[in-house]
């Protein structure tokens, strides 16, 4: 079988596969969602306030566009995985 026929068979097989909708997270599960605006990471900010004070912390804390859907807090990726005991990708 040549490569063209092989590719055609693969595509035909993929098109006929049923869609599985089991990728949706269960309720009450912490998941990052992309928000429309950027905010400072709440966990990084809390740590920086303890070290630097409020004024410097506001300027030096990283901004993120991701928010936890359950906590409703803006979190950078590293803080999300640390706080929610999830495995890093």
N, CA, C and O atoms as CSV, one atom per row, in Angstrom:
chain,resi,resn,atom,element,x,y,z
A,1,UNK,N,N,0.863,-1.175,0.000
A,1,UNK,CA,C,0.000,0.000,0.000
A,1,UNK,C,C,0.909,1.237,0.000
A,1,UNK,O,O,1.820,1.360,0.819
A,2,UNK,N,N,0.641,2.124,-0.915
A,2,UNK,CA,C,1.450,3.341,-0.975
A,2,UNK,C,C,0.970,4.353,0.061
A,2,UNK,O,O,-0.095,4.193,0.658
A,3,UNK,N,N,1.764,5.386,0.263
A,3,UNK,CA,C,1.509,6.357,1.329
A,3,UNK,C,C,0.204,7.125,1.129
A,3,UNK,O,O,-0.460,7.473,2.105
A,4,UNK,N,N,-0.167,7.389,-0.109
A,4,UNK,CA,C,-1.400,8.133,-0.381
A,4,UNK,C,C,-2.623,7.330,0.042
A,4,UNK,O,O,-3.542,7.867,0.661
A,5,UNK,N,N,-2.633,6.053,-0.290
A,5,UNK,CA,C,-3.767,5.200,0.102
A,5,UNK,C,C,-3.819,5.040,1.625
A,5,UNK,O,O,-4.895,5.023,2.223
A,6,UNK,N,N,-2.636,4.924,2.239
A,6,UNK,CA,C,-2.573,4.801,3.695
A,6,UNK,C,C,-3.162,6.035,4.374
A,6,UNK,O,O,-3.962,5.919,5.302
A,7,UNK,N,N,-2.770,7.191,3.917
A,7,UNK,CA,C,-3.277,8.443,4.502
A,7,UNK,C,C,-4.794,8.563,4.312
A,7,UNK,O,O,-5.509,9.011,5.209
A,8,UNK,N,N,-5.263,8.162,3.152
A,8,UNK,CA,C,-6.691,8.223,2.876
A,8,UNK,C,C,-7.456,7.305,3.823
A,8,UNK,O,O,-8.521,7.679,4.315
A,9,UNK,N,N,-6.933,6.110,4.086
A,9,UNK,CA,C,-7.583,5.167,5.004
A,9,UNK,C,C,-7.600,5.714,6.436
A,9,UNK,O,O,-8.587,5.565,7.156
A,10,UNK,N,N,-6.503,6.344,6.833
A,10,UNK,CA,C,-6.434,6.919,8.176
A,10,UNK,C,C,-7.467,8.026,8.324
A,10,UNK,O,O,-8.176,8.083,9.328
A,11,UNK,N,N,-7.558,8.899,7.340
A,11,UNK,CA,C,-8.522,10.005,7.390
A,11,UNK,C,C,-9.943,9.475,7.402
A,11,UNK,O,O,-10.781,9.966,8.157
A,12,UNK,N,N,-10.221,8.487,6.581
A,12,UNK,CA,C,-11.570,7.903,6.568
A,12,UNK,C,C,-11.903,7.289,7.919
A,12,UNK,O,O,-13.034,7.405,8.392
A,13,UNK,N,N,-10.935,6.641,8.540
A,13,UNK,CA,C,-11.168,6.055,9.856
A,13,UNK,C,C,-11.415,7.108,10.916
A,13,UNK,O,O,-12.260,6.924,11.792
A,14,UNK,N,N,-10.687,8.209,10.844
A,14,UNK,CA,C,-10.860,9.274,11.833
A,14,UNK,C,C,-12.195,9.984,11.674
A,14,UNK,O,O,-12.822,10.362,12.664
A,15,UNK,N,N,-12.628,10.164,10.448
A,15,UNK,CA,C,-13.888,10.857,10.203
A,15,UNK,C,C,-15.057,10.031,10.730
A,15,UNK,O,O,-16.050,10.597,11.190
A,16,UNK,N,N,-14.960,8.725,10.673
A,16,UNK,CA,C,-16.054,7.862,11.110
A,16,UNK,C,C,-16.052,7.604,12.612
A,16,UNK,O,O,-16.991,6.998,13.128
A,17,UNK,N,N,-15.015,8.052,13.326
A,17,UNK,CA,C,-14.956,7.821,14.771
A,17,UNK,C,C,-15.988,8.676,15.482
A,17,UNK,O,O,-16.160,9.846,15.142
A,18,UNK,N,N,-16.691,8.102,16.480
A,18,UNK,CA,C,-17.658,8.909,17.235
A,18,UNK,C,C,-16.940,9.880,18.162
A,18,UNK,O,O,-15.854,9.589,18.663
A,19,UNK,N,N,-17.553,11.026,18.383
A,19,UNK,CA,C,-16.988,12.008,19.300
A,19,UNK,C,C,-17.226,11.559,20.735
A,19,UNK,O,O,-18.322,11.121,21.088
A,20,UNK,N,N,-16.204,11.671,21.544
A,20,UNK,CA,C,-16.332,11.329,22.957
A,20,UNK,C,C,-16.328,12.612,23.753
A,20,UNK,O,O,-15.436,13.444,23.585
A,21,UNK,N,N,-17.295,12.785,24.604
A,21,UNK,CA,C,-17.436,14.019,25.365
A,21,UNK,C,C,-16.996,13.841,26.816
A,21,UNK,O,O,-17.478,14.559,27.692
A,22,UNK,N,N,-16.097,12.905,27.088
A,22,UNK,CA,C,-15.674,12.664,28.454
A,22,UNK,C,C,-14.500,13.542,28.869
A,22,UNK,O,O,-13.897,13.305,29.915
A,23,UNK,N,N,-14.167,14.545,28.073
A,23,UNK,CA,C,-13.073,15.439,28.408
A,23,UNK,C,C,-13.515,16.583,29.302
A,23,UNK,O,O,-12.677,17.337,29.797
A,24,UNK,N,N,-14.797,16.722,29.516
A,24,UNK,CA,C,-15.300,17.800,30.350
A,24,UNK,C,C,-15.023,17.494,31.823
A,24,UNK,O,O,-15.226,16.361,32.258
A,25,UNK,N,N,-14.566,18.471,32.591
A,25,UNK,CA,C,-14.279,18.232,34.003
A,25,UNK,C,C,-15.557,18.016,34.807
A,25,UNK,O,O,-16.617,18.535,34.458
A,26,UNK,N,N,-15.447,17.258,35.871
A,26,UNK,CA,C,-16.587,17.045,36.750
A,26,UNK,C,C,-16.895,18.332,37.505
A,26,UNK,O,O,-16.062,19.235,37.584
A,27,UNK,N,N,-18.088,18.403,38.052
A,27,UNK,CA,C,-18.454,19.594,38.820
A,27,UNK,C,C,-17.588,19.684,40.070
A,27,UNK,O,O,-17.094,18.670,40.565
A,28,UNK,N,N,-17.409,20.881,40.569
A,28,UNK,CA,C,-16.594,21.158,41.758
A,28,UNK,C,C,-15.147,20.731,41.573
A,28,UNK,O,O,-14.483,20.321,42.525
A,29,UNK,N,N,-14.676,20.828,40.373
A,29,UNK,CA,C,-13.281,20.505,40.105
A,29,UNK,C,C,-12.573,21.795,39.704
A,29,UNK,O,O,-13.086,22.569,38.895
A,30,UNK,N,N,-11.413,22.015,40.266
A,30,UNK,CA,C,-10.661,23.231,39.992
A,30,UNK,C,C,-9.998,23.130,38.625
A,30,UNK,O,O,-9.197,22.230,38.374
A,31,UNK,N,N,-10.339,24.053,37.757
A,31,UNK,CA,C,-9.810,24.076,36.396
A,31,UNK,C,C,-9.460,25.520,36.055
A,31,UNK,O,O,-10.190,26.452,36.394
A,32,UNK,N,N,-8.339,25.680,35.382
A,32,UNK,CA,C,-7.971,27.023,34.921
A,32,UNK,C,C,-8.800,27.379,33.705
A,32,UNK,O,O,-8.975,26.567,32.796
A,33,UNK,N,N,-9.309,28.600,33.697
A,33,UNK,CA,C,-10.004,29.097,32.521
A,33,UNK,C,C,-9.396,30.440,32.152
A,33,UNK,O,O,-8.923,31.184,33.011
A,34,UNK,N,N,-9.418,30.728,30.887
A,34,UNK,CA,C,-8.824,31.971,30.412
A,34,UNK,C,C,-9.824,33.104,30.583
A,34,UNK,O,O,-10.954,33.037,30.099
A,35,UNK,N,N,-9.389,34.137,31.276
A,35,UNK,CA,C,-10.232,35.314,31.486
A,35,UNK,C,C,-9.880,36.347,30.421
A,35,UNK,O,O,-8.819,36.265,29.801
A,36,UNK,N,N,-10.739,37.288,30.211
A,36,UNK,CA,C,-10.519,38.288,29.182
A,36,UNK,C,C,-9.465,39.322,29.533
A,36,UNK,O,O,-8.868,39.930,28.645
A,37,UNK,N,N,-9.237,39.522,30.802
A,37,UNK,CA,C,-8.298,40.557,31.227
A,37,UNK,C,C,-7.181,39.918,32.042
A,37,UNK,O,O,-7.315,38.800,32.538
A,38,UNK,N,N,-6.083,40.645,32.170
A,38,UNK,CA,C,-4.968,40.171,32.981
A,38,UNK,C,C,-5.046,40.791,34.367
A,38,UNK,O,O,-5.375,41.967,34.527
A,39,UNK,N,N,-4.740,39.984,35.349
A,39,UNK,CA,C,-4.680,40.433,36.738
A,39,UNK,C,C,-3.406,39.879,37.356
A,39,UNK,O,O,-2.760,39.006,36.777
A,40,UNK,N,N,-3.049,40.378,38.511
A,40,UNK,CA,C,-1.870,39.845,39.171
A,40,UNK,C,C,-2.215,38.504,39.818
A,40,UNK,O,O,-3.347,38.289,40.252
A,41,UNK,N,N,-1.247,37.621,39.877
A,41,UNK,CA,C,-1.428,36.310,40.507
A,41,UNK,C,C,-1.621,36.523,42.006
A,41,UNK,O,O,-0.777,37.135,42.661
A,42,UNK,N,N,-2.712,36.029,42.542
A,42,UNK,CA,C,-3.031,36.291,43.953
A,42,UNK,C,C,-2.040,35.602,44.893
A,42,UNK,O,O,-1.730,36.137,45.957
A,43,UNK,N,N,-1.549,34.441,44.521
A,43,UNK,CA,C,-0.603,33.730,45.384
A,43,UNK,C,C,0.770,34.408,45.368
A,43,UNK,O,O,1.377,34.606,46.421
A,44,UNK,N,N,1.252,34.758,44.190
A,44,UNK,CA,C,2.534,35.461,44.083
A,44,UNK,C,C,2.464,36.809,44.805
A,44,UNK,O,O,3.421,37.214,45.465
A,45,UNK,N,N,1.342,37.492,44.678
A,45,UNK,CA,C,1.171,38.792,45.323
A,45,UNK,C,C,1.252,38.656,46.844
A,45,UNK,O,O,1.907,39.456,47.512
A,46,UNK,N,N,0.582,37.637,47.383
A,46,UNK,CA,C,0.592,37.421,48.827
A,46,UNK,C,C,2.025,37.179,49.323
A,46,UNK,O,O,2.419,37.709,50.361
A,47,UNK,N,N,2.800,36.382,48.583
A,47,UNK,CA,C,4.189,36.120,48.959
A,47,UNK,C,C,5.044,37.387,48.861
A,47,UNK,O,O,5.869,37.654,49.735
A,48,UNK,N,N,4.842,38.165,47.792
A,48,UNK,CA,C,5.624,39.381,47.597
A,48,UNK,C,C,5.290,40.455,48.638
A,48,UNK,O,O,6.169,41.216,49.040
A,49,UNK,N,N,4.049,40.521,49.068
A,49,UNK,CA,C,3.674,41.490,50.095
A,49,UNK,C,C,4.414,41.182,51.389
A,49,UNK,O,O,4.887,42.092,52.070
A,50,UNK,N,N,4.515,39.905,51.725
A,50,UNK,CA,C,5.215,39.524,52.950
A,50,UNK,C,C,6.697,39.912,52.887
A,50,UNK,O,O,7.282,40.299,53.899
A,51,UNK,N,N,7.299,39.809,51.701
A,51,UNK,CA,C,8.721,40.112,51.549
A,51,UNK,C,C,8.997,41.593,51.296
A,51,UNK,O,O,9.890,42.174,51.912
A,52,UNK,N,N,8.227,42.206,50.385
A,52,UNK,CA,C,8.567,43.529,49.865
A,52,UNK,C,C,7.683,44.662,50.354
A,52,UNK,O,O,8.082,45.826,50.319
A,53,UNK,N,N,6.505,44.333,50.802
A,53,UNK,CA,C,5.538,45.375,51.128
A,53,UNK,C,C,4.551,45.546,49.986
A,53,UNK,O,O,4.791,45.087,48.869
A,54,UNK,N,N,3.448,46.204,50.274
A,54,UNK,CA,C,2.339,46.299,49.325
A,54,UNK,C,C,2.694,47.039,48.039
A,54,UNK,O,O,2.343,46.580,46.952
A,55,UNK,N,N,3.378,48.168,48.141
A,55,UNK,CA,C,3.651,48.991,46.959
A,55,UNK,C,C,4.591,48.292,45.977
A,55,UNK,O,O,4.319,48.259,44.777
A,56,UNK,N,N,5.682,47.739,46.473
A,56,UNK,CA,C,6.610,47.040,45.582
A,56,UNK,C,C,6.010,45.746,45.045
A,56,UNK,O,O,6.265,45.365,43.903
A,57,UNK,N,N,5.219,45.077,45.865
A,57,UNK,CA,C,4.625,43.812,45.446
A,57,UNK,C,C,3.696,44.005,44.249
A,57,UNK,O,O,3.669,43.179,43.336
A,58,UNK,N,N,2.949,45.077,44.258
A,58,UNK,CA,C,2.009,45.336,43.157
A,58,UNK,C,C,2.747,45.486,41.828
A,58,UNK,O,O,2.256,45.027,40.797
A,59,UNK,N,N,3.911,46.117,41.838
A,59,UNK,CA,C,4.671,46.330,40.610
A,59,UNK,C,C,5.474,45.110,40.180
A,59,UNK,O,O,5.721,44.929,38.988
A,60,UNK,N,N,5.880,44.281,41.113
A,60,UNK,CA,C,6.773,43.172,40.794
A,60,UNK,C,C,6.074,41.833,40.608
A,60,UNK,O,O,6.703,40.873,40.162
A,61,UNK,N,N,4.814,41.746,40.932
A,61,UNK,CA,C,4.083,40.489,40.803
A,61,UNK,C,C,3.686,40.264,39.350
A,61,UNK,O,O,3.237,41.179,38.659
A,62,UNK,N,N,3.863,39.026,38.905
A,62,UNK,CA,C,3.544,38.697,37.509
A,62,UNK,C,C,2.041,38.755,37.269
A,62,UNK,O,O,1.240,38.485,38.164
A,63,UNK,N,N,1.679,39.111,36.052
A,63,UNK,CA,C,0.277,39.162,35.664
A,63,UNK,C,C,-0.071,37.892,34.902
A,63,UNK,O,O,0.765,37.312,34.209
A,64,UNK,N,N,-1.309,37.479,35.044
A,64,UNK,CA,C,-1.770,36.265,34.377
A,64,UNK,C,C,-3.186,36.475,33.860
A,64,UNK,O,O,-3.940,37.295,34.384
A,65,UNK,N,N,-3.530,35.729,32.833
A,65,UNK,CA,C,-4.890,35.807,32.300
A,65,UNK,C,C,-5.703,34.575,32.665
A,65,UNK,O,O,-6.817,34.399,32.172
A,66,UNK,N,N,-5.150,33.710,33.537
A,66,UNK,CA,C,-5.836,32.484,33.928
A,66,UNK,C,C,-6.455,32.628,35.315
A,66,UNK,O,O,-5.867,33.214,36.224
A,67,UNK,N,N,-7.655,32.077,35.450
A,67,UNK,CA,C,-8.409,32.152,36.696
A,67,UNK,C,C,-8.952,30.764,37.017
A,67,UNK,O,O,-9.410,30.056,36.121
A,68,UNK,N,N,-8.903,30.374,38.282
A,68,UNK,CA,C,-9.471,29.098,38.712
A,68,UNK,C,C,-10.989,29.238,38.736
A,68,UNK,O,O,-11.521,30.189,39.307
A,69,UNK,N,N,-11.677,28.294,38.120
A,69,UNK,CA,C,-13.135,28.415,38.020
A,69,UNK,C,C,-13.835,28.217,39.360
A,69,UNK,O,O,-14.931,28.744,39.551
A,70,UNK,N,N,-13.242,27.478,40.293
A,70,UNK,CA,C,-13.862,27.256,41.592
A,70,UNK,C,C,-13.487,28.334,42.605
A,70,UNK,O,O,-14.348,28.833,43.329
A,71,UNK,N,N,-12.212,28.690,42.656
A,71,UNK,CA,C,-11.726,29.678,43.634
A,71,UNK,C,C,-12.010,31.110,43.196
A,71,UNK,O,O,-12.076,32.012,44.031
A,72,UNK,N,N,-12.175,31.320,41.910
A,72,UNK,CA,C,-12.337,32.651,41.318
A,72,UNK,C,C,-11.147,33.549,41.615
A,72,UNK,O,O,-11.296,34.761,41.778
A,73,UNK,N,N,-9.951,32.939,41.684
A,73,UNK,CA,C,-8.717,33.690,41.891
A,73,UNK,C,C,-7.864,33.611,40.637
A,73,UNK,O,O,-7.800,32.573,39.977
A,74,UNK,N,N,-7.215,34.711,40.320
A,74,UNK,CA,C,-6.253,34.691,39.231
A,74,UNK,C,C,-4.975,34.048,39.749
A,74,UNK,O,O,-4.443,34.453,40.782
A,75,UNK,N,N,-4.482,33.037,39.022
A,75,UNK,CA,C,-3.283,32.310,39.427
A,75,UNK,C,C,-2.414,32.045,38.216
A,75,UNK,O,O,-2.909,31.698,37.143
A,76,UNK,N,N,-1.095,32.214,38.398
A,76,UNK,CA,C,-0.193,31.804,37.328
A,76,UNK,C,C,-0.153,30.273,37.323
A,76,UNK,O,O,-0.602,29.638,38.277
A,77,UNK,N,N,0.373,29.693,36.273
A,77,UNK,CA,C,0.344,28.238,36.137
A,77,UNK,C,C,1.064,27.536,37.278
A,77,UNK,O,O,0.555,26.556,37.822
A,78,UNK,N,N,2.236,28.022,37.642
A,78,UNK,CA,C,2.986,27.344,38.701
A,78,UNK,C,C,2.241,27.401,40.034
A,78,UNK,O,O,2.210,26.408,40.762
A,79,UNK,N,N,1.648,28.534,40.361
A,79,UNK,CA,C,0.899,28.647,41.617
A,79,UNK,C,C,-0.354,27.777,41.606
A,79,UNK,O,O,-0.711,27.197,42.631
A,80,UNK,N,N,-1.017,27.680,40.471
A,80,UNK,CA,C,-2.206,26.841,40.382
A,80,UNK,C,C,-1.866,25.396,40.719
A,80,UNK,O,O,-2.568,24.755,41.502
A,81,UNK,N,N,-0.790,24.884,40.130
A,81,UNK,CA,C,-0.425,23.491,40.369
A,81,UNK,C,C,0.045,23.263,41.808
A,81,UNK,O,O,-0.203,22.201,42.378
A,82,UNK,N,N,0.712,24.238,42.390
A,82,UNK,CA,C,1.153,24.098,43.776
A,82,UNK,C,C,-0.043,24.134,44.722
A,82,UNK,O,O,-0.145,23.301,45.622
A,83,UNK,N,N,-0.939,25.082,44.529
A,83,UNK,CA,C,-2.073,25.251,45.446
A,83,UNK,C,C,-3.100,24.135,45.339
A,83,UNK,O,O,-3.755,23.806,46.328
A,84,UNK,N,N,-3.249,23.561,44.186
A,84,UNK,CA,C,-4.290,22.560,43.982
A,84,UNK,C,C,-3.732,21.142,43.929
A,84,UNK,O,O,-4.445,20.202,43.577
A,85,UNK,N,N,-2.480,20.993,44.272
A,85,UNK,CA,C,-1.843,19.677,44.314
A,85,UNK,C,C,-2.042,18.883,43.032
A,85,UNK,O,O,-2.236,17.668,43.062
A,86,UNK,N,N,-1.991,19.583,41.908
A,86,UNK,CA,C,-2.145,18.916,40.620
A,86,UNK,C,C,-0.752,18.643,40.056
A,86,UNK,O,O,0.231,19.275,40.442
A,87,UNK,N,N,-0.697,17.709,39.155
A,87,UNK,CA,C,0.570,17.392,38.509
A,87,UNK,C,C,0.838,18.396,37.405
A,87,UNK,O,O,-0.061,18.727,36.631
A,88,UNK,N,N,2.049,18.876,37.326
A,88,UNK,CA,C,2.441,19.828,36.294
A,88,UNK,C,C,2.564,19.107,34.963
A,88,UNK,O,O,3.049,17.979,34.886
A,89,UNK,N,N,2.118,19.781,33.929
A,89,UNK,CA,C,2.186,19.178,32.583
A,89,UNK,C,C,3.564,19.317,32.023
A,89,UNK,O,O,3.824,18.875,30.904
